[in-house]
């Protein structure tokens, strides 16, 4: 597989770059239209969130699968500016792309923008944002299962009675789905008491949440569990817990994982006990594959779900896992998801 960078553009409205991957060895001719001509298909990734290792890994998965398919990929990064993200969808439409992946965002800002793309006969898939459009498949990490796995581990470690701090920002689809599971658990286990709810997506996310967590810990010295179902939230909580010298009194449970997270979980005496995660690179690959199926006239389904895995501190130590590569090697279920893989679909080299 040969890669060729097509271009790089920077403007006041945001950052755009293009990547074209040309398939060699007769691969393109074995694929259905429009993929039978290498480089003939243009797709765009329009991002709302990009801060943190998760989103870098997701982008690498999108790039790898786009390369395997031989498509021209354009990336738009709105850096958590909802209005700019909607404008970037319009920019992608104006570029004449064949398909768009919308990655995170707010329903109210993306719904009309995505409808404009659909009206322009552009195929769209959405990852972790509900655009409320039946023509748009939803790519999900099974967020309810992510929260369930983490909370089941919290109960296994701490029993059915504890006071918890909860990090949550409403209006973000994956966080809202994880919140549903949190509320279900509180209803099911009456001994779980929510002592405080806090959280922000202000950049830098980890440090901003650390600032809030410091105040929460001071006001609620009886908290023994922190449920932070996004790893940037968990990083912030860990900073505050470490600074307060409470690592032996509080356990942190989260969602998502990265090499930096693994290192933080494996620190001596770390309060970060467990996380539930999918491989973000795999989710990126699945996002592109689902879009490619639409472009080839196939139906990936209304919901394309990537199953998660529980990753505990004990497991990381026992298997001596130090990074994402070792996590995939020692936990094969984490390295690949057999989701949205028709027979004709080429996969990235492993």
C-alpha angles and dihedrals in degrees: 000000000000124000127206126185109225101191152315126230130183123186141160089262094059145284125309130176134169132219124188121191118197116206115221135192096050094296096133095054090059092058128083123255131312090027094054089089111060115233093010095110121076122197133175133212111207110194132197099175122038106147116112140031094283093063094044089053091046090053091049089054092050090050093047095051092043088053092050089053094045096236133148107247124198119190124205118189117194095178095222095313104134096193091048091050090055089048090051090056087056089048090053090049090051090051089059098240118176096218141013133207112203109203114199123318139130123301094224094054099039103041097078094037092054091047089056089055092049090048087054089057092251117144114235136190124183127213116204096340125096107221091175094230122131090207091062119078114220117230109208140176090215088258094189089057091047090056093041094053093048094046093046088055090048090055092045090053100038108024126238097298123067143120114247141194113215127203113208140151113190124221097047109108099223092045091048091052091048089048090058089059092046090053091047091053092049089052093047097045109044091186091068107093122191104220097177142000119205141144147134139198093210112133128286084038099193095049093043091054091045088059091054093042091056091060093044092053092048092051095043110039091165095066110120101168131048117196107198106166097192121059095230087057090050092050090055093048091049091053090055094043092050093048091050092050091237100125091116093050104043132054123201124213121189149159129246128030142220138168089267090052091051090052091049092048091050096051114120108274093001116176091212100101105171147347134195116219153158120217103266092209089055090049088053090051092049091050091057093043092053090050091047091053090054091049090051091052095256129127117236090183132258091275122033106193127194110201118233133226130217112238115190130189089238092054093049090052096044093050092037092232111176105168146010093271092057090044090057093043095049095037106042092182087066096051099062140016118208090217127129093000112142116184094258095052115111114216129213116267113263 
